Amino acid sequence: MVKNFLTIDNGGTNTKVIIFNQHGQQLAAEAFPTQGLEPQSGFHEIDLVKLRNDLAAAIRAVLGKANLTGKEIAGIATVGHGKGLYVLDNEYHIFMNGILSADSRAEEYAEEFEKRVSKIYSISRQHVMPSQAPVLLKWIKDNRPEEYEKIGAVLSNKDFVGFLLTGVVKQEIGDASGNNFLNLATQQYDAKLFDFFDIPEMFDKMPELIKATDLRGTITQAAAAQTNLQEGTPVFGGMFDIDACSIATGVLDDSKFSVIAGTWNMNIFPSDKTAPQESGLMNSIFPTGKNLIEASSPTSAGNLAIILKMLMTAEIRDAKDAGHSIYDDLEAFLENTDATFSKVLFFPFLYGSNAAPDAEGSFIGLRSNTTKSEMIRAVYEGIAFAHKYHIEALQKVSHKPEVIRMSGGACNSSSWVQMFANVLNVPVELVNATELGGLGGAIASAVGTGVYSSLEEASRSMSSVKRHYDPQPDQVKIYNAKYQAYLSFLKAMDSCWRDFKQLQDGLEYSL
């Protein structure tokens, strides 16, 4: 009998509940926006009670779409955005909002910790980011001490969702390692890290560590009543969403890179080694036991969505009135233009960048005769250049990959995927599944239930390539020249961003 698996994929922008069978066939999906709150600038939070209710409704809906009962689900896994902070009180009750990975309230804290990161890098093999849980905990300790005192358990996003289903507090090691909580060598919490972040009290509040395919717990009676799932259904550890995408696209060693072009610009590969501190790259524990080496920033397709709202309001409205999407029109536009079309460069830093801490989005090369179309194509190209910037950093500690397996919203545009192959000068492949976070979770469940003996076997059996894109030499040549100009401007502006930020802050203050 074919087994079915349900995955909850809780992203920072959208949350999806997807059902796959053991052959990797997607049976149904239900999605809803991850409705974040922004109580003040830079603060990105989520109402956890509302999230619980929204998840329950989505699970009921996806079971109905698949025409399945809870009894027909063999296993469940949770997948979620990395970083951020989800806490419970000492009674394991919700008492404050979750903090999403886009949160930047602790930027100054992160900068100060990063200046001293050499003290801990040999332990965690991690640099410091504003949205990492220890940094956020330190901010809460200093700014909201009454909330800090109430904390009884510290969780990642998907581990919180797992708690809602099982009532069990456990943390999967991939997320924990990516949050500067673990000694990468021992794969255990290390008190030295908690001392470094000045949160020693939290060391005893950390949950038991589990692996992606380990049993987290089972569906509780209360969760069953809310979701229509069967009480007692096993719930497995699950994984960080970039791990899930990597496994779902068959990226299991350093012969391939995984590129996720979505809200974030994520570029990763599993390795037997770790990246050195001077590389600026992040290391974490991959579900197969290898190390995951990561180069990432918020410089991907999310920038396109913002620019379209800025420049193409009328076109978006007209497309909607005509019964189609603006992206359909843009696809036709990309198909009929090439690397020679735009003489403009776009730097996709609308949400910031790690190329420089204070870098912001910009167009370079605008003239009196520049068209809106040139600007839009430059946005597509600039996002691909930002990915190339990160991939070159990965190659410095590895080698050029044989192929790149791509996922994320950008994959909805075949012309954009071809552009990526040309900009990166590496073949790009797409797999059959579209909901790759969901498939990664299903793969974890398939191993956890014993259908497959390993993540490698499950990935080979449940994922397959549907399309291959080879670089086009004539386009590669032009993009190489454009990218060199992109790098030259990045280097030239490196020392200017902070001064400009100070100017902006001064203008804001004067108002």
C-alpha positions in Angstrom: 0.0 0.0 0.0 1.4 3.4 -1.0 2.0 5.7 1.9 1.1 9.4 2.1 3.0 12.1 3.9 2.0 15.6 5.0 4.5 18.5 5.3 3.9 21.8 6.9 6.3 24.3 5.2 6.2 27.6 7.2 8.0 30.2 5.3 8.5 33.8 6.1 6.3 35.0 3.3 3.9 32.1 2.7 2.9 28.9 4.6 2.0 25.8 2.8 0.6 22.4 3.7 1.4 19.7 1.1 0.7 16.0 0.8 3.1 13.7 -1.2 3.1 10.0 -1.6 6.1 7.8 -1.2 6.8 8.1 -5.0 7.2 11.8 -4.8 3.9 12.6 -6.4 2.2 15.7 -5.0 -1.4 15.0 -4.2 -2.6 18.4 -2.9 -1.4 21.7 -1.5 -3.0 24.5 0.5 -1.3 27.8 1.2 -1.9 31.1 3.1 0.2 34.2 3.6 2.4 34.2 6.6 0.8 37.3 8.0 3.6 39.1 9.7 3.3 42.1 12.0 5.5 45.2 12.0 4.9 46.9 15.3 7.7 49.3 14.4 10.3 49.7 11.7 12.6 46.7 11.5 10.5 44.6 13.8 9.0 41.5 12.0 6.8 39.3 14.2 4.0 36.8 13.9 1.0 36.2 16.1 1.5 32.5 17.2 -2.1 31.9 18.2 -3.3 33.0 14.8 -0.6 30.9 13.2 -1.9 27.9 15.1 -5.4 28.5 13.9 -4.4 29.2 10.3 -2.3 26.0 10.2 -5.2 23.9 11.5 -7.6 25.3 8.8 -5.0 24.7 6.1 -4.4 21.1 7.2 -8.2 20.4 7.1 -8.4 22.0 3.7 -5.5 20.0 2.2 -6.9 16.7 3.4 -10.2 17.6 1.7 -8.4 18.5 -1.5 -6.6 15.2 -1.5 -9.8 13.3 -0.6 -7.9 11.7 2.3 -8.7 11.2 5.9 -6.2 11.6 8.7 -5.9 7.9 9.0 -4.4 7.8 5.5 -1.4 10.0 6.4 1.5 7.8 7.5 3.8 10.5 8.7 4.2 14.3 9.2 7.2 16.6 9.1 7.7 20.3 9.7 9.8 22.5 7.5 10.4 26.2 8.3 12.4 29.4 7.8 15.7 29.5 9.5 16.8 32.0 12.1 14.2 34.0 14.0 12.9 33.2 17.5 10.0 31.2 18.9 9.7 30.9 22.6 7.4 29.4 25.2 7.0 30.1 28.9 8.0 27.7 31.7 4.6 26.0 31.4 5.2 25.7 27.6 2.5 28.2 26.8 2.6 30.9 24.1 3.1 34.3 25.7 4.8 36.5 23.1 4.9 36.8 19.3 7.3 34.8 17.2 10.1 36.8 15.5 10.6 36.2 11.8 13.9 35.8 10.1 13.5 39.2 8.3 13.7 41.0 11.7 16.5 43.5 12.0 16.0 45.0 15.5 19.2 43.5 16.7 21.5 44.7 13.8 23.7 46.7 16.1 24.1 43.8 18.5 25.0 41.5 15.6 27.6 44.0 14.4 29.3 44.1 17.8 29.2 40.3 18.2 30.6 39.8 14.7 33.6 42.0 15.6 34.5 39.4 18.2 33.4 36.3 16.3 36.9 34.8 16.2 36.4 33.9 19.9 33.6 31.4 19.0 34.2 30.6 15.3 36.2 27.5 16.1 33.2 26.2 18.1 30.1 27.1 16.0 31.7 27.7 12.6 29.2 30.5 12.3 29.2 34.2 11.7 26.7 36.4 13.5 23.5 37.6 11.9 20.8 39.9 13.4 18.1 37.3 13.1 19.9 34.5 14.9 18.2 33.4 18.1 21.0 34.2 20.5 21.3 37.8 19.2 17.6 38.3 19.5 17.6 36.8 23.0 20.3 39.2 24.1 18.2 42.1 22.7 15.1 40.9 24.6 17.2 40.5 27.8 18.4 44.1 27.5 15.2 45.7 26.2 12.3 43.5 27.5 13.6 41.9 30.7 10.1 41.0 31.9 9.6 38.8 28.8 13.1 37.4 29.0 12.4 36.1 32.5 9.4 34.3 31.3 11.2 32.2 28.7 11.1 28.5 29.4 11.9 27.0 26.0 13.7 28.3 22.9 12.6 27.0 19.5 13.1 27.5 15.8 10.1 28.1 13.5 9.5 24.5 12.4 10.2 23.1 15.9 7.5 25.4 17.3 5.1 24.1 14.7 6.1 20.6 15.7 5.3 21.5 19.3 1.8 22.6 18.3 1.2 19.2 16.8 2.7 17.0 19.5 3.0 19.0 22.6 6.6 18.0 22.7 9.5 20.5 22.9 12.5 19.3 20.8 14.9 21.0 18.4 16.3 19.6 15.2 20.1 20.0 15.0 20.2 21.7 11.6 18.3 24.8 12.8 20.2 24.8 16.1 23.6 24.7 14.4 22.5 27.5 12.0 21.6 29.7 15.0 25.0 29.7 16.7 23.8 27.4 19.4 25.9 24.3 18.7 29.5 23.1 18.8 29.7 21.8 15.2 32.2 19.1 16.2 30.3 17.6 19.1 26.8 18.5 17.6 25.7 19.5 21.1 24.9 22.8 22.8 28.0 24.6 24.1 27.9 26.8 27.1 30.7 28.9 25.8 28.4 30.2 23.0 25.7 31.2 25.5 28.4 33.0 27.6 29.6 34.8 24.5 26.1 36.1 23.7 25.6 37.0 27.4 22.6 34.7 27.7 24.0 31.9 30.0 20.5 31.5 31.6 19.2 30.1 28.3 21.6 27.1 28.3 19.2 25.1 30.5 16.2 26.2 28.5 17.3 24.5 25.4 15.3 21.5 24.2 16.5 18.0 23.5 18.2 17.8 20.1 16.9 15.5 17.4 17.7 14.7 13.7 15.5 15.3 10.7 14.2 11.8 10.5 13.9 11.2 14.3 10.5 10.8 15.8 9.5 14.2 17.4 6.3 12.9 18.9 2.8 12.0 17.8 -0.4 14.0 17.0 -2.1 14.9 20.3 -5.8 14.5 20.8 -6.2 18.3 20.8 -4.3 18.7 17.5 -6.3 15.9 16.0 -9.5 17.6 16.8 -8.3 20.9 15.3 -6.8 19.5 12.2 -8.7 16.2 11.3 -5.3 14.4 11.5 -5.3 11.0 13.3 -4.3 11.1 16.9 -1.0 9.1 17.3 0.3 9.8 13.8 4.1 10.1 14.0 5.6 13.6 13.5 9.3 13.7 12.5 12.1 16.2 13.2 11.9 17.9 9.8 14.4 20.5 8.6 15.3 24.0 7.8 13.8 25.0 4.5 17.1 25.3 2.6 18.0 21.8 3.7 14.6 20.6 2.5 15.1 22.2 -0.9 18.6 20.8 -1.2 17.5 17.3 -0.5 14.3 17.6 -2.6 16.4 18.7 -5.6 18.9 15.8 -5.2 21.8 18.0 -3.9 23.5 15.6 -1.5 27.2 16.3 -2.1 29.5 19.0 -3.5 29.1 17.9 -7.1 26.0 20.0 -7.3 25.0 23.3 -5.8 21.5 24.2 -4.6 20.3 27.7 -5.6 17.1 29.0 -4.1 15.9 32.2 -5.8 12.9 33.3 -3.7 12.4 35.7 -0.9 16.0 35.2 -0.1 19.1 34.5 -2.2 20.3 31.1 -0.9 23.2 29.2 -2.3 24.4 26.0 -0.6 26.2 22.7 -1.0 26.8 19.8 1.4 30.5 19.1 2.2 32.7 16.9 4.3 34.6 20.1 5.2 33.7 23.4 6.8 34.3 26.9 5.4 37.0 29.0 7.1 36.2 32.2 9.0 37.8 34.4 6.4 35.4 33.1 3.7 32.5 34.9 5.4 30.4 31.8 4.7 28.1 30.0 7.1 28.3 26.4 8.2 25.6 24.2 9.7 24.8 20.5 10.1 23.1 19.0 7.0 20.5 16.2 7.6 22.7 13.6 6.0 25.5 14.3 8.6 27.6 16.4 6.2 28.2 20.1 6.7 26.1 22.6 4.8 28.1 25.6 3.5 25.9 28.6 2.8 26.2 32.0 1.2 23.0 34.0 1.4 21.4 37.4 1.5 17.9 39.0 1.0 18.9 39.9 -2.6 16.7 37.6 -4.7 13.2 37.6 -6.3 11.7 39.6 -3.4 13.4 42.7 -5.0 11.6 42.1 -8.3 8.2 42.1 -6.6 9.0 45.5 -5.0 10.3 47.1 -8.2 7.2 45.9 -10.1 5.0 47.6 -7.5 7.1 50.8 -7.9 7.3 50.9 -11.7 4.4 48.9 -13.1 1.3 49.7 -11.1 -0.7 50.4 -14.3 0.6 47.3 -16.1 -0.2 45.1 -13.1 -3.8 46.5 -13.0 -4.2 46.0 -16.8 -3.0 42.4 -16.7 -5.4 41.6 -13.8 -8.3 43.2 -15.7 -7.4 41.1 -18.7 -7.5 38.0 -16.6 -3.8 37.1 -16.5 -0.7 37.9 -14.4 1.9 40.6 -15.0 4.4 37.8 -14.9 2.9 36.3 -18.1 3.6 39.5 -19.9 7.1 39.7 -18.4 7.9 36.2 -19.5 7.1 37.1 -23.1 9.2 40.2 -22.7 12.2 38.2 -21.4 11.8 35.7 -24.3 12.1 38.5 -26.8 15.1 40.3 -25.3 18.6 39.2 -24.5 21.7 40.3 -22.6 22.3 43.2 -25.0 18.9 44.8 -24.3 19.5 46.7 -21.1 22.5 49.1 -20.6 21.5 49.6 -16.9 22.8 47.8 -13.8 20.6 47.1 -10.8 21.8 46.3 -7.3 19.1 44.2 -5.5 19.7 45.5 -2.0 16.2 46.7 -1.2 16.2 44.5 1.9 19.9 45.0 2.5 22.9 42.9 1.6 25.9 41.3 3.1 28.1 42.7 0.4 28.2 45.8 2.6 26.3 46.2 5.9 24.6 49.5 4.8 24.2 48.7 1.1 20.9 49.7 -0.5 19.1 49.1 -3.7 20.1 51.2 -6.7 20.1 51.6 -10.5 23.3 52.7 -12.3 23.4 53.9 -15.9 20.1 55.7 -16.1 19.9 58.2 -19.0 17.3 60.4 -20.4 16.3 57.7 -23.0 16.3 54.8 -20.5 13.1 52.9 -20.8 11.1 51.2 -18.1 11.7 47.9 -19.9 15.4 48.3 -19.6 15.1 48.9 -15.9 12.9 45.8 -15.4 15.3 43.6 -17.3 18.2 45.0 -15.3 16.4 43.9 -12.1 16.2 40.3 -13.4 19.9 40.4 -14.3 21.0 42.1 -11.1 19.3 39.4 -9.0 21.2 36.8 -11.1 24.5 38.7 -10.5 23.8 38.8 -6.7 23.5 35.0 -6.8 26.7 34.7 -8.9 28.5 36.8 -6.2 27.6 34.3 -3.6 28.3 31.2 -5.8 31.8 32.6 -6.5 32.4 32.7 -2.7 31.3 29.1 -2.4 33.6 28.0 -5.3 36.6 29.5 -3.4 36.2 26.9 -0.7 35.1 24.1 -3.1 35.0 24.0 -6.9 32.8 24.8 -9.8 29.8 22.5 -9.6 28.8 20.2 -12.4 25.3 21.5 -12.3 23.1 23.7 -10.3 19.7 22.6 -9.1 17.5 25.6 -8.8 14.3 26.2 -6.8 12.2 29.1 -5.6 9.8 31.6 -7.2 12.2 32.5 -10.0 11.8 28.9 -11.4 8.3 30.0 -12.6 10.0 31.8 -15.4 11.8 29.6 -17.9 13.5 32.6 -19.4 14.9 33.7 -16.1 16.2 30.2 -15.4 18.0 30.3 -18.7 19.4 33.7 -17.7 20.8 32.2 -14.5 22.5 29.5 -16.6 24.1 32.2 -18.7 25.1 34.4 -15.9 26.5 31.6 -13.8 28.0 29.8 -16.8 26.9 26.5 -15.3 24.1 24.1 -16.4 20.9 24.6 -14.4 18.3 21.9 -13.8 14.8 21.9 -12.4 13.1 19.0 -10.7 9.5 17.8 -11.3 8.2 18.9 -7.9 7.2 22.5 -7.4 6.7 22.5 -3.6 10.3 21.5 -2.7 10.1 22.3 1.0 7.1 20.0 1.1 8.9 17.3 -0.8 11.9 17.6 1.5 9.7 17.1 4.5 8.0 14.1 2.9 11.4 12.6 2.2 12.2 12.9 5.9 8.9 11.2 6.8 9.5 8.5 4.3 12.8 7.7 6.0 11.3 8.1 9.4 8.6 5.6 8.7 11.0 3.1 7.2 9.9 3.3 3.6 13.4 4.1 2.6 16.6 3.4 4.5 18.3 6.8 4.0 17.7 10.4 2.8 19.9 9.6 -0.2 17.7 6.6 -1.2 14.5 8.6 -0.6 15.7 11.5 -2.6 16.7 9.3 -5.6 13.3 7.6 -5.5 11.1 10.7 -4.9 12.8 13.4 -7.0 13.6 13.6 -10.7 14.9 16.2 -13.1 12.3 17.7 -15.5 14.4 20.3 -17.5 18.0 21.1 -18.2 19.3 24.5 -19.3 22.8 24.8 -20.8 24.6 28.1 -20.9 24.5 30.0 -24.2 28.1 31.1 -25.1 27.1 34.3 -26.8 25.0 35.4 -23.8 27.7 34.2 -21.3 30.3 36.5 -22.9 28.0 39.6 -22.5 27.0 38.7 -19.0 30.6 38.2 -17.9 31.3 41.8 -19.0 28.3 43.2 -17.2 29.1 41.2 -14.1 32.6 42.7 -14.0 31.1 46.2 -14.1 28.7 45.1 -11.3 31.7 44.0 -9.2 33.6 47.2 -10.0 30.8 49.4 -8.7 30.3 47.2 -5.7 34.0 47.7 -4.8 33.9 51.4 -5.5 30.8 52.0 -3.3 32.0 49.8 -0.4 33.3 52.8 1.6 30.3 55.1 0.7 27.4 53.1 2.1 28.0 53.9 5.8 28.4 57.6 5.1 25.2 57.7 3.0 23.4 55.8 5.8 24.5 58.4 8.3 23.3 61.1 6.0 19.9 59.4 5.7 19.6 58.9 9.5 20.5 62.6 9.9 17.7 63.7 7.5 15.2 61.4 9.2 16.2 62.8 12.6 15.9 66.4 11.4 12.3 65.7 10.5 
